[in-house]
Amino acid sequence: MTGHRLLAGANSKLRVTTWRGDGTTAYLTPTRGRPSLAIIEQCLSELPSAGYDSAITAALPGVEQIPFLQAGFTVLERLHLLKRTLHDIPHPPGSSVDLRRTRPPERPAILAIDAASFPPFWRLDNDGLTDAVAATPSARLSVAVTRGDGTPIVGYAITGRAGSRGYLQRLAVDPAAHRQGIGSALVIDGLRWLRRWGAREILVNTQEGNGSAVALYEHLGFRLQPDGLAVLQRSLAGPA
């Protein structure tokens, strides 16, 4: 099974891929509005024969969760949603890193930083990194490179753009390089890129328990939104 297999009967409103290298977990992403309960149930009926025994969704706002909850999904994790406009962008903090676009041979280093920054379930594999970059019509994958110490990459960020809205898709800094302004520098680099291309606002989400990430984003002008997001899950072992 490949990491990006679409089911033969899958409706265009619901994309099905493998969850980050786990061939038994299907990852469901709405693509054109909210899929109906019938579409979700049709998809669920096909997943076991494709080798899946569980399914999870992308991070969904409240209204998009409704048909999945009706289909027997439950909340796996709740996420904070934060937003800021791009009218005023702070100056980057002083740091010992340079920021630039990544190069193809650097993917293993990026994935190593990701693995050190997130718990196992949320880590990106190579397909997941590709999906994160491809999630929006245009994207910037930037790395923070330490100057002249032989350990070049210490952080990375994926910033995406769809029309006038931007998304901070991923941010990770080597734990050994925390509290050096690297995360702030990467976020601000993404903000500047978005504004150059005409975006007006940016969204980011993070786990409710990730207080350090929320503090960083709020320090950079993001504001918590009243309604967060949720990732939903469902076992395929039996009926809902």
C-alpha angles and dihedrals in degrees: 000000000000124000093247106042116149115206115247093238098038115132118235089245092066125052118200123200136154115272108249099307096321102122092193097058122073119209113213121200124179108228107180111029125302115334116228124248088251092056092049093048091048090053093047091052090057099045100079093055088053090057100262123132099178140023136208131187134226116259104291134193117235099268093049091052093063102085092041091053088049088054092057102268120144132199114277097175137352120222136203115236118210131184139186136176121239098228095103121029120188122235113260115256121250110267142157094246138090121217124220143143115283126253124224096249089058096068095098090053091049092050091048090056090047091052091051092049104047136045114259098263093056099042119118123236122197093276090047091052090050090050092050091053092045096047092095132039091253130018143175120217106194131180133202110227123198113229115249105328100110095249099090109176118054101156146003142197136197115209119183133192132204111176111305094345127085131199130203095217099178140359125181133164126188105261089230089061100048122133094029097106094257096124091048092049092051093049093048090049088056092047091054092048091051094049092050088058095048103261117151103195143014134214130202133175132200138173115281090239094054098096095162092058092048090050091051093050094046090049087056093052103268117140127211113247119225094236117051132191135256137208110218131205138194134184115229094204094103144345120313 
